[in-house]
Amino acid sequence: MNINPHVLYIIIGAMIVTAIPRIIPFVVLQRLALPKPVLQWLSYIPICIFTALVMENLLVRTETSVTFNGQVLMAVFPTLVTALWSKNLLATVVVGIVSMAVVRLLWMG
């Protein structure tokens, strides 16, 4: 298998450019003690990202209005119950994935 050196340089450069902004914050923040309000604010980021991902798929925009996606809505209920009951992000994600798989299996079959 031949690889063009220019393509290889582009791949390595993209890898470095992608890795630097992800590594630098971890290296810098390991040496700093963040104030408690900042830590509390940072604790909400996974919930916000999770909500944004769910809402993007839950709401469907039509020409005149916004409606709910029925398949996603059926998977949201057991996921929401799991999230409220367990307060565990991993359990919530697993239940959401399984619920969506079951809904799609039943919807398609």
Helices and strands as residue ranges (DSSP letters): H 5-30, H 36-43, H 45-58, E 59-61, E 66-68, H 70-86, H 89-108
